[in-house]
Amino acid sequence: MAIRLHSFISSGKRYIQVESQPHHITGIFRTIMHSSHKLHFWKFKDATSAYFECAEDGTITFYQAEIPDADNDGIWTYLVYEYPEGEEKVFCDLSIDTSISPLQKLLSGQKLIHKTVDINEYLHYQYNQAEYLDVKLPVDWDTPEGRKIANLILEELRGFKASSVFAGGAGKEYMKSVLDGFIQAAHKVLEGGGTVIDFDLTQFDILNRIKIDEIANSILEYNDYRIWQAALPSKSKAVEYAFNAALNLLCRIK
């Protein structure tokens, strides 16, 4: 039996309400902005109801516009589970705040504050959501040296993401090995009271220990100069290192 949920019809699913996280809010905000024009942030009176599905955590977030003879406008996020038709159900939690104030902040040009619990979460949100979120470092990284080191690792991530070479296969494995190694080294530097200079030195040690032949061969297999143009120059030591290895390999082949 189909059910109506925040202006949308659904069947074969059960919904468990959870608290909306920053990425849910920014996701629904992008959806609204994509489909609506001339919004008035104080009422969202020109916005229509919308939803945003997040495959990463299996949720769906609804924005319900204010309409006559219906509930007030708001934002609701649910975990979604497949269920046989006829067993659809919605489990609500009335203690969860569903106000649209976060959307109002975003539309007025403000950013939402998001405190991260570890450096991986910080890098993920800083890379993907920096436009809309003021992403805070984890407590153990929130020092002058921690911020500098986090910025260096973020540049590494940006360098990797800028090139299709590191999107899969040997390139993706190389990226993971490098980032895991850099993060582990950074923890040791910070725990020992070290500086960004100490971390900078450890980066080269880590790169020298990582197997490079497979990614070097992978770069050469592309056989496309545009790959090099897109990736270089880079602020990422690891990206530069990989392409230098490919160049050295090419020189040996010739």
N, C-alpha and C positions, 0 to 999 in steps of 0.2 A: 504494500500500500504506500503510495507516494505521500510525502509529508511536505509541508511548506515551512521553510526556514529562512527568515529574514528576506522575504520577498522572492525567494528562489524555491523551485520545486526539486525534491530529491527522492530517490528510491534506492533500496538495497544498501543502506548505510546506517551506521549509528554514530552519533556525535557526542563527544565528552568535552565539555567546556574547560579550557585552560586559560591561564593569564596570557594576554597578548604581550609578546616580546618585541623589542625594537625592530627586528627584521620583519615581523608581521606588520607592524605599523607602517614602515617605509614601503613594504610591498603593496599594501592596499592604497597607500598614498600615490605611488607611481601609477597604479591602475586607474585611480580616480582622475589624476592629472592627464593621463593619456586619453581618457574618454570624455572629459568634461572641459568646458571653456568658460572663461569669465566667472570664476568662482568667487563667492563672497565668503571669506574665511570665517566670519562671525556666525554664520548660519549654515554654510555650505548649501545655500538654497538652490544653486544651479547644478549641484552634483546629484547623480543618480546612484541607486544602490549598486554595490559592486562586491566582488570577492577576489581573494588572492590565495592560490594554492602553493604551499611550500613543500616540495618533494623531499627536501632534506630531513624534515622532522615529521612528515605525514600529517600536516595540519592544513586547515582552510580558515581563512579570516574573512569575515563579512563586515562590510560597512552598510548599515541600513540608513537610508535617507529618511528625513522626517516627512511623513505623508499623513493626510487626514485619516482619522479613524484607525490609527495603528500605533504601535509602541513608539516611544521616542527614538530619535536617531542614536546611533552608537556603533561600537566596534566589538565584535565577538570572535573569539578564536576557539576552534575545536580540533581535537584529535579525531581523525576519521577512520572508521573501520568498516570493511565490507561485511554485510549481513544479508541473509536471505530476505527476499521481498515479503512483506507482511510483518517483519520483526524490526522495522525501523524505529528508532527512538533517539531522543535528545536528552542528555543529562546536563542540566544547567547548574551553575554555581553562583548563587546570588551575591556572594561575598566579593566577586571579581568586579573591578571597576571597568565599565564599558563606555565611559564618556569619550567624546571626540576631541577632547582638549589636546592630545598629542598631534592630531591632524591639523588643528588650528595653529599650533606652534610651527609645524612644518610649512604650512601655507604662508605664514607671516615671515618666513625666512629664518626662523630659529632652528637649531639642531636639538635633537633629543640626546640626553646624556645616557651613555651605556658603560657601566663598569664591568670590565672583563675579569674572569677568574684565573686565566692563565695566558701565556704569551701567544699560544696558537689561536685562541679565540680573539685576542687583540689583533693579530695579523689578518685574520679572516675578515673581521669587521672593518678594520682600517682600510683594507684593500677594496672591499666590496661596497661599503656603506658610508665612506667618509663624507660623501656629499650631504648626507642627512643626519649623521650621528657624530656626536662629540665622544669619541671612544677613549675611555680611560684605561691606562695601563694597570696590570695587576699590582697589588700592594708591594710585592717584593721587587718589582721592576720600577716603581715610581720614585726614582732618584735621578739626579742629573746625569750620572753615568748610565743608568738603566735606560733612560730616554734616548740617549745618543746611540747606544747599542741596538735598541729596538728599531730605531730609524734605519740603521745600517742593514738589519735583517729585512726590514720592509722594502728597502731598495733592491735587495736580492730577489725577493718575491716578485716585485714589479718587473725586474729584468727578465725573470723566467716567463712571466705571463705575457710579456710583449712579443715573444717568439713562438711560432707554432712548433719549433723543434722540440720544445719541452712539454708538449701537450699530451704525449703518449709514448709508449714503448720505452726505449732506452733513455730518452730525454726526461720522461716523467720520473723514472727511477733515479736518475742522476739528481734531479731537482729535490726529490724527497731525501736522498742521502745527504745532500749538501745542507738543506734547511734543518734536518734533524741534528746534524753534526754541529752546525752553527749555534743552534738553540742550546744544545747540551753544553757546548763550550762557554756560551754566555752565562749560563747558570753558575758554572764553576768560577768564572771571573767575578761575577757580582757577589757570590757567597764569600769569596776570598778578599773582597774589598779592592778588586782590581779596577782598571780604568778602560776606557774605550781603546786606548793604545794597546793595552794587553790583548783585548779581544781582536783587534785588527791583526796582530801577529799570529794569533791562533787560527785565523781564517786561512792563511796560506798553508799552515801545517795540515789542516783538515783537507784542503784541496789536493795537496801533494799525496795524501794517503788514499784518496778515492780513486777507484779504477776508472780510467778515462778513455780507454781504447774504444769501448762500445759506443759511447756518445760521440766520439770523434768520427768514427766510421759512419754513424748515423747522419751526422751533419754533411759529410761528403756525399752520401747517397742521395741527398736532396738534389745535388748538382744544379743549384739555382742560385745565381748571384743575389737575387732579391732577398733570399733568406739572410744573407750576410748584411745587406743594407738595412733590413728591418731590425736586426739584433744589435748592430754595432754603430757607433760606440755605445757602451752601456755603463751604468753606475754599478752594475753587479760584477763583483770579482769572479764569481762562479761562471757567469755567462762568458766573460772575456777569456777565462781559463779554458773553457770548453772549445771555443772557437780558435784559440791559439793552438790547442792540441790538434784540432782538425787541420789547421794550416801547416803545422810541423809534419803531420802525417802525409799531407799532400806533397810536401817538399821531398819527403823520403821516397814516395812512390815515383816521383819524377826522376 
